[in-house]
């Protein structure tokens, strides 16, 4: 039986700019049969591989490897064409119609933090964790960029105002999300990862999220989420959201799926849960085939 071992530091290490050294490492073990020893590749300096286990070192799960939450778009109603449209995040006061999701790299990396003002009407798109597009690899190092930096962001841009905003489900959501919006207000579209680390471990194996590699992502995510959950809830509460879209991967009908765990976490821990519009959607990567947005 081969184990995957995650070396997680204390909150001072993975939430703040402090490094307690090796004295606060808490090894988290995940049993994945022979999957890890056969498929994962050793990539110094962030791993240790031996006959029986693959260890992800603490430096892989530290603060400077977190992908930040970002404010990405403004959502405004265009009275000229009677439609909701996405605009570039308002940095200078100029109103610029949004283009296809711009993929960031280390040379054009300039993200906007999410505000903590209720009047900014933040709409939070909850994902699960960053994957390969959300980092720039500079072997042997890697640099965190922004959430939804690749296919996820493109899926959001293509289908959000066209399908998700207008979706009607007779049984669970007779009123679409757009009907909760005031046409005279501007809403800020923001992206949040409950676990802000690369739980897919793509940096090591360089494979897509299919089969065994998807299983690795899910297992690592579930192991880390209990340790990141309080930070996640604190972030969500600090953003004072107008609405929350649980767009995490998985299915609500499966209690152990990532999406279900996120919903339960917000329902059980978010103190302002009754004052926020909440919806469940498919993951933006799947919106081309699963265009749904149901009331919580």
C-alpha positions as CSV (number, residue, x, y, z in Angstrom):
1,X,0.0,0.0,0.0
2,X,1.6,3.3,-1.1
3,X,0.8,6.4,0.8
4,X,0.7,10.0,-0.4
5,X,1.9,12.2,2.5
6,X,1.1,15.9,2.7
7,X,3.3,18.0,4.9
8,X,1.0,20.7,6.1
9,X,2.4,23.5,8.3
10,X,0.5,25.5,10.9
11,X,-1.8,28.4,10.1
12,X,1.1,30.8,10.5
13,X,2.8,29.1,7.6
14,X,0.0,28.6,5.1
15,X,-2.1,31.6,5.9
16,X,0.4,34.3,7.0
17,X,3.8,35.5,6.0
18,X,5.5,33.5,8.8
19,X,7.6,30.4,8.5
20,X,8.0,28.3,11.6
21,X,10.5,26.0,9.9
22,X,10.2,22.3,10.2
23,X,9.0,22.2,13.7
24,X,5.3,22.6,12.9
25,X,4.8,20.0,10.1
26,X,1.7,17.9,10.4
27,X,1.9,14.9,8.0
28,X,-1.4,14.0,6.4
29,X,-1.5,10.5,5.0
30,X,-3.7,9.4,2.1
31,X,-3.9,5.8,1.0
32,X,-3.9,5.5,-2.7
33,X,-2.7,1.9,-3.3
34,X,0.1,1.8,-5.8
35,X,-1.1,4.8,-7.7
36,X,1.2,7.4,-6.2
37,X,4.5,5.4,-6.3
38,X,3.9,4.4,-10.0
39,X,2.5,7.5,-11.5
40,X,3.8,10.6,-9.7
41,X,7.2,11.9,-10.7
42,X,9.7,13.4,-8.3
43,X,10.0,17.1,-8.8
44,X,12.5,18.8,-6.5
45,X,12.5,20.7,-4.3
46,X,8.8,20.1,-3.4
47,X,8.7,16.3,-3.0
48,X,10.4,13.2,-1.6
49,X,9.8,9.8,-3.2
50,X,10.8,6.5,-1.8
51,X,9.6,2.9,-2.2
52,X,6.5,3.1,-0.1
53,X,5.4,6.7,-0.3
54,X,5.4,10.0,-2.1
55,X,5.7,13.1,0.2
56,X,4.6,16.5,-0.8
57,X,6.8,18.9,1.2
58,X,5.5,21.8,3.3
59,X,6.8,24.4,0.9
60,X,4.3,23.2,-1.7
61,X,1.4,24.2,0.7
62,X,2.7,27.5,2.0
63,X,1.3,31.0,1.7
64,X,3.3,32.0,-1.4
65,X,1.8,29.1,-3.3
66,X,-1.8,30.0,-2.7
67,X,-3.8,31.2,-5.7
68,X,-5.6,34.4,-4.5
69,X,-9.3,35.1,-4.7
70,X,-9.9,37.8,-7.4
71,X,-12.5,40.4,-8.5
72,X,-12.5,39.7,-12.2
73,X,-15.5,41.4,-14.0
74,X,-18.3,44.0,-13.5
75,X,-21.8,42.8,-14.4
76,X,-24.0,45.7,-15.6
77,X,-27.2,46.0,-17.5
78,X,-26.9,47.5,-20.9
79,X,-30.1,49.5,-21.5
80,X,-29.2,50.0,-25.2
81,X,-29.6,46.3,-26.0
82,X,-31.6,45.3,-22.9
83,X,-29.1,42.7,-21.7
84,X,-26.8,42.0,-18.8
85,X,-23.1,42.2,-20.0
86,X,-19.7,41.7,-18.5
87,X,-17.3,44.5,-18.4
88,X,-13.6,44.6,-17.4
89,X,-13.1,45.2,-13.7
90,X,-13.4,48.9,-13.1
91,X,-9.9,50.1,-12.3
92,X,-10.0,53.7,-13.6
93,X,-13.7,54.5,-13.9
94,X,-13.7,53.8,-17.6
95,X,-16.4,51.3,-18.8
96,X,-14.7,48.7,-21.0
97,X,-16.7,45.8,-22.4
98,X,-15.0,42.5,-21.4
99,X,-13.0,40.5,-23.8
100,X,-12.5,36.7,-23.8
101,X,-10.9,35.7,-20.5
102,X,-7.4,37.0,-20.4
103,X,-4.9,34.3,-19.3
104,X,-2.4,35.7,-16.9
105,X,1.3,34.9,-16.7
106,X,4.1,36.2,-14.5
107,X,4.7,39.2,-16.8
108,X,1.1,40.5,-16.9
109,X,0.0,39.3,-13.5
110,X,-2.1,42.1,-11.9
111,X,-5.1,40.8,-10.0
112,X,-7.7,42.8,-8.1
113,X,-8.5,41.9,-4.6
114,X,-12.2,41.4,-3.6
115,X,-13.6,44.2,-1.6
116,X,-15.3,43.9,1.8
117,X,-18.0,46.5,1.0
118,X,-21.6,45.3,0.9
119,X,-22.5,48.0,-1.6
120,X,-20.1,46.5,-4.1
121,X,-22.6,43.7,-4.6
122,X,-20.0,40.9,-4.8
123,X,-21.2,37.7,-6.6
124,X,-18.9,34.9,-5.6
125,X,-18.2,32.1,-8.0
126,X,-17.0,29.2,-5.7
127,X,-14.7,26.7,-7.5
128,X,-12.7,24.0,-5.7
129,X,-8.9,24.4,-6.1
130,X,-6.4,25.7,-8.7
131,X,-5.1,23.3,-11.4
132,X,-2.3,23.7,-14.0
133,X,-3.5,26.9,-15.8
134,X,-3.6,28.7,-12.5
135,X,0.2,28.5,-12.1
136,X,3.2,29.3,-14.3
137,X,5.9,26.6,-14.1
138,X,9.5,27.8,-13.9
139,X,11.3,24.5,-13.1
140,X,12.0,23.7,-10.5
141,X,9.7,26.4,-9.1
142,X,6.1,27.5,-9.9
143,X,4.3,30.8,-9.5
144,X,0.6,31.1,-8.5
145,X,-1.5,33.3,-10.9
146,X,-5.3,33.6,-10.7
147,X,-8.4,31.4,-10.4
148,X,-10.1,30.1,-13.5
149,X,-7.1,31.1,-15.6
150,X,-7.7,28.7,-18.5
151,X,-10.7,26.7,-19.7
152,X,-12.7,27.5,-16.5
153,X,-12.5,31.2,-17.1
154,X,-13.3,30.8,-20.8
155,X,-16.4,28.7,-20.0
156,X,-17.6,31.3,-17.5
157,X,-17.1,34.2,-20.0
158,X,-18.9,32.3,-22.8
159,X,-22.0,31.0,-20.9
160,X,-22.6,33.1,-17.8
161,X,-24.7,35.9,-19.2
162,X,-26.1,33.8,-22.0
163,X,-27.3,30.7,-20.1
164,X,-26.5,30.7,-16.3
165,X,-27.9,34.1,-15.6
166,X,-31.2,33.3,-17.4
167,X,-31.7,29.7,-16.4
168,X,-35.1,28.6,-15.2
169,X,-35.9,25.3,-13.5
170,X,-39.6,24.8,-12.9
171,X,-39.2,22.7,-9.8
172,X,-36.2,24.1,-8.0
173,X,-35.7,27.5,-9.5
174,X,-38.7,29.1,-11.0
175,X,-37.0,32.6,-10.9
176,X,-33.7,33.0,-12.7
177,X,-30.7,34.6,-11.1
178,X,-31.1,37.7,-13.2
179,X,-34.5,38.5,-11.6
180,X,-32.7,39.1,-8.3
181,X,-30.5,41.8,-9.9
182,X,-31.3,45.5,-10.0
183,X,-30.7,46.9,-13.4
184,X,-29.4,50.2,-12.0
185,X,-26.7,48.5,-9.9
186,X,-23.3,47.2,-10.8
187,X,-22.3,43.7,-9.5
188,X,-18.7,42.5,-9.1
189,X,-18.0,39.0,-10.3
190,X,-15.4,37.3,-8.0
191,X,-13.7,33.9,-8.0
192,X,-12.9,32.0,-4.8
193,X,-11.2,28.6,-4.3
194,X,-12.1,27.0,-0.9
195,X,-8.7,25.2,-1.0
196,X,-6.3,27.7,-2.6
197,X,-3.5,25.1,-3.2
198,X,-3.0,22.8,-6.2
199,X,-4.7,19.7,-4.9
200,X,-4.5,18.0,-8.3
201,X,-0.7,17.8,-7.8
202,X,-0.3,18.5,-11.5
203,X,3.1,20.1,-10.9
204,X,4.4,16.6,-10.2
205,X,2.7,14.3,-12.8
206,X,1.7,16.8,-15.6
207,X,-1.5,14.8,-16.4
208,X,-5.1,16.0,-17.0
209,X,-7.9,15.6,-14.5
210,X,-9.1,12.2,-15.6
211,X,-9.2,8.7,-14.0
212,X,-6.6,8.2,-11.4
213,X,-5.4,11.8,-11.5
214,X,-8.9,13.1,-10.8
215,X,-9.0,10.7,-7.9
216,X,-5.8,12.2,-6.6
217,X,-7.3,15.7,-6.8
218,X,-10.4,14.7,-4.9
219,X,-8.5,12.8,-2.2
220,X,-6.0,15.6,-1.6
221,X,-8.8,18.2,-1.6
222,X,-10.9,16.3,1.0
223,X,-7.8,15.8,3.2
224,X,-6.9,19.5,3.1
225,X,-10.4,21.1,3.2
226,X,-11.0,20.5,6.9
227,X,-7.8,22.5,7.6
228,X,-8.7,25.3,5.1
229,X,-12.4,25.4,5.9
230,X,-12.3,28.1,8.6
231,X,-10.1,30.3,6.4
232,X,-12.5,29.8,3.5
233,X,-15.6,30.8,5.6
234,X,-13.7,33.8,6.9
235,X,-12.9,34.9,3.4
236,X,-16.5,34.5,2.2
237,X,-17.9,36.4,5.1
238,X,-15.4,39.2,4.7
239,X,-16.5,39.7,1.1
240,X,-20.1,40.4,2.2
241,X,-21.5,38.7,-0.9
242,X,-24.8,39.6,-2.6
243,X,-24.9,36.1,-4.1
244,X,-23.0,32.9,-3.9
245,X,-22.8,30.4,-6.8
246,X,-21.5,27.0,-5.7
247,X,-19.8,26.1,-9.0
248,X,-17.5,23.5,-7.4
249,X,-17.1,20.2,-9.2
250,X,-19.2,17.2,-8.1
251,X,-22.9,16.5,-7.4
252,X,-25.1,17.5,-4.5
253,X,-26.8,14.2,-4.5
254,X,-23.5,12.5,-3.5
255,X,-22.9,13.6,0.1
256,X,-19.1,13.0,-0.2
257,X,-18.7,15.0,-3.4
258,X,-16.8,18.3,-3.2
259,X,-19.8,20.4,-4.2
260,X,-21.9,18.9,-1.4
261,X,-19.1,19.5,1.2
262,X,-18.9,23.2,0.1
263,X,-22.7,23.6,0.4
264,X,-22.8,22.1,3.8
265,X,-19.8,24.2,5.0
266,X,-21.5,27.4,3.9
267,X,-24.9,26.4,5.3
268,X,-23.4,25.4,8.7
269,X,-20.8,28.1,9.2
270,X,-21.6,31.2,7.2
271,X,-23.3,33.5,9.7
272,X,-25.1,35.7,7.1
273,X,-26.3,32.7,5.1
274,X,-30.0,33.8,5.2
275,X,-29.2,37.2,3.8
276,X,-27.4,36.0,0.6
277,X,-28.9,34.6,-2.6
278,X,-27.3,31.2,-3.1
279,X,-27.3,29.0,-6.2
280,X,-25.8,25.7,-7.3
281,X,-24.3,25.5,-10.8
282,X,-22.2,23.1,-12.8
283,X,-18.5,23.8,-12.9
284,X,-17.8,26.4,-15.6
285,X,-15.8,23.9,-17.5
286,X,-19.0,21.9,-18.1
287,X,-21.4,24.8,-18.8
288,X,-21.4,23.9,-22.5
289,X,-23.2,20.7,-21.6
290,X,-24.7,21.3,-18.2
291,X,-26.2,24.8,-18.3
292,X,-27.9,24.9,-15.0
293,X,-28.2,27.1,-12.0
294,X,-30.6,26.0,-9.3
295,X,-31.6,27.8,-6.2
296,X,-29.8,26.5,-3.1
